[in-house]
Amino acid sequence: MGSEVKVPTLGESVTEATIGEWLKKPGEPVALDEPIASLETDKVAVEVPSPIAGTMGEYRVQVGETVEVGAVIATIEEGGGQAGPENTRPRDEADAIAPAPSPAPAPAPAPASPPSASASDPESASVEGGEDSTQTLSPSVRRAVLEHGLDPSSIKGTGRDGRLTKEDVLAAAEAKRASPAPSPASSTIAASPPAASPGAGRERREERVKMTRLRQTIARRLKGAQEEAALLTTFNDCDMSAVIEAREAYKDLFAQKHGIKLGFMSFFAKAACLALKDVPSVNARLEGDEIVYHNYVDISVAVSAPNGLVVPVVRDADSMSFAQIEQAIAGFGKKAKEGALTMADMAGGTVTISNGGVFGSLMSTPIVNPPQSAVLGLHRIEDRPVARDGQVVIRPMMYLALTYDHRIIDGKEGVTALRIIKEAIEDPMRLLIDL
């Protein structure tokens, strides 16, 4: 007798998902709770575990199809299953998160290149002649493998369950470039051939990759925010000298006591809480013809994940210490890299902080994350000449940007909130005395 595999509960307000990838083929042994498929939702990717140990049966739906919660997507036949580490996992982790790439059409024929995994054939990335394991490559990882001419089976993955990440591939490519080049077989110097035109001998090709459900949702929400909200961005520059000096003075003691590095984000999070307390409209949202004000601050922190930008929420940031904020952000960053963020991690949020400076951005106009009404954009720190007491001096400066919905936030309120943040960063003592 077999067992039906149904779409699990996906979280509040999420009623459907897309089949992103089958992790088991019909006829393969399946252990209890072993992931057999990945689903792409509007927010994250969700692995579907096997309800019994047995053998993978038939697929009831195909990759790319949309399914609702509770729908039957496959069957598992009893017998042939095997116990494994997965069996020790509690059943309440059935909604564990893992990167779930969308299948990509095969690229045009190319010269011999390393094997890459197909979304419908996870065994195509098995290590040949080595241990019996499989790797499922995401589109970005697959593309990086092809671009750098690497064998994915020779690269050690650092992602969840040993999966390859793009960083793993780039590190392997860097190591390959750093290795000594083979010595010439002969010392004979041949006449140089005529100069070839740029790109001669290189096969030009294109790869068409379907957008993941997460990427489609990001695109739809951000475009919707631009079309619906009256977005306005105000800028200011901020002297980072005081924060840098504070970090330098206390970083060792802070790390020793709290087990986490003292970063810039905790300063900006506390400064934002100070500003939102004085200008509550920046921490509000619009619902119909009503403005909803919050007496708490839940900060959505934009982090990069394998399938796109996600915004996990640091809840009650206004009542948290610097260490608690740093620990929360570090935890989200680790989970995002491993593809382990849950929908609960990203639900809610009253305002967003996005740090484009980590990628080198000098200035930007961030887009509000609906239904929020404001987003604070941070940028890179660079030494610039500024006037201080009639003298031109060099200071570590950062541009700050606050994009807000002008429908509920007046210009005076937006500019005031950003000024409070600037002043708190330039004089961190304000954070201690609530000024």
Secondary structure by P-SEA (a helix, b strand, c coil): cbbbbcccccccccccccccccccccccccccccccbbbbcccbbbbbbbccccccccccccccccccccccccccccccbbbcccccccccccccccccccccccccccccccbbbbcccccccccccccbbbbbbcaaaaaaaaaacccccccccccccccccaaaaaaaaaaaaaccccccccccccccccccccccccccbbbbbcccaaaaaaaaaaaaaaaccbbbbbbbbbbaaaaaaaaaacaaaaaaaccccccaaaaaaaaaaaaaaacccccccccccbbbbbcbbbbbbbbbccccbbbbbbcccccccaaaaaaaaaaaaaaaaaccccccccccccbbbbcccccccccccccccccccbbbbbbbbbbbbbbcccbbbbcbbbbbbbbbccccccaaaaaaaaaaaaaaaaccccccccc
